[in-house]
Amino acid sequence: EAGVAQSPRYKIIEKRQSVAFWCNPISGHATLYWYQQILGQGPKLLIQFQNNGVVDDSQLPKDRFSAERLKGVDSTLKIQPAKLEDSAVYLCASSQDRSSYEQYFGPGTRLTVT
Amino acid sequence: AQTVTQSQPEMSVQEAETVTLSCTYDTSENNYYLFWYKQPPSRQMILVIRQEAYKQQNATENRFSVNFQKAAKSFSLKISDSQLGDTAMYFCAFRMEYGNKLVFGAGTILRVKS
């Protein structure tokens, strides 16, 4: 079974530029999550999708961050414009459904904003 | 809001010895789930062990076991017969019974020395 795929693995941009991350969850997984992991901290949930609908985006900075999962499969997370404090690892995870206790994580995208 | 605290930023242990990682949490819920996740230097987060709050028996997975003290809101991870491959960041996480948003602690870096 293929795991959660993410790309790119690394990205360096200047502040005020835009960036997009892509995630392909495990096949058949209805629930998809985006986490932000700042160095020295635990992951923080940004947004959770159930199929193509948003379940929780309470911690997503909506003035600059957006995410979509149009066909209920893969997802993109965008930052526009980026700030220095957005430097972090962005983790994507998926689970079979909202009641599943186990989330499967991708390798993450390390973003550096200079 | 639920919070998870890991008070040990770093730990080290000799190969083949036993180490215990600490975690405390705060919640007013009665039923919930607790997890330990491992994040090796490659960054892919994997689930180590989980505990359902309604179960009195402590969970065990091979060399990994937990000491769950519900009244004290404590959830420690014991790793027996430590191996070099156990070197990683370990995160304690909390999830309410309904909904699968994970709340993570800040993590503990574990280094296993030969």
HADDOCK unambig.tbl for C-alpha pairs under 7 A between the chains (distance, minus, plus):
assign (segid A and resid 40 and name CA) (segid B and resid 106 and name CA) 6.67 0.50 0.50
assign (segid A and resid 41 and name CA) (segid B and resid 106 and name CA) 4.46 0.50 0.50
assign (segid A and resid 41 and name CA) (segid B and resid 107 and name CA) 6.79 0.50 0.50
assign (segid A and resid 42 and name CA) (segid B and resid 104 and name CA) 5.34 0.50 0.50
assign (segid A and resid 42 and name CA) (segid B and resid 105 and name CA) 5.44 0.50 0.50
assign (segid A and resid 42 and name CA) (segid B and resid 106 and name CA) 4.36 0.50 0.50
assign (segid A and resid 42 and name CA) (segid B and resid 107 and name CA) 6.05 0.50 0.50
assign (segid A and resid 43 and name CA) (segid B and resid 104 and name CA) 6.21 0.50 0.50
assign (segid A and resid 98 and name CA) (segid B and resid 99 and name CA) 6.30 0.50 0.50
assign (segid A and resid 98 and name CA) (segid B and resid 100 and name CA) 5.98 0.50 0.50
assign (segid A and resid 99 and name CA) (segid B and resid 99 and name CA) 6.59 0.50 0.50
assign (segid A and resid 99 and name CA) (segid B and resid 100 and name CA) 6.52 0.50 0.50
assign (segid A and resid 101 and name CA) (segid B and resid 100 and name CA) 6.91 0.50 0.50
assign (segid A and resid 104 and name CA) (segid B and resid 46 and name CA) 6.98 0.50 0.50
assign (segid A and resid 105 and name CA) (segid B and resid 44 and name CA) 6.26 0.50 0.50
assign (segid A and resid 105 and name CA) (segid B and resid 45 and name CA) 5.63 0.50 0.50
assign (segid A and resid 105 and name CA) (segid B and resid 46 and name CA) 6.95 0.50 0.50
assign (segid A and resid 106 and name CA) (segid B and resid 44 and name CA) 5.87 0.50 0.50
assign (segid A and resid 107 and name CA) (segid B and resid 43 and name CA) 5.57 0.50 0.50
assign (segid A and resid 107 and name CA) (segid B and resid 44 and name CA) 4.48 0.50 0.50
assign (segid A and resid 108 and name CA) (segid B and resid 43 and name CA) 6.94 0.50 0.50
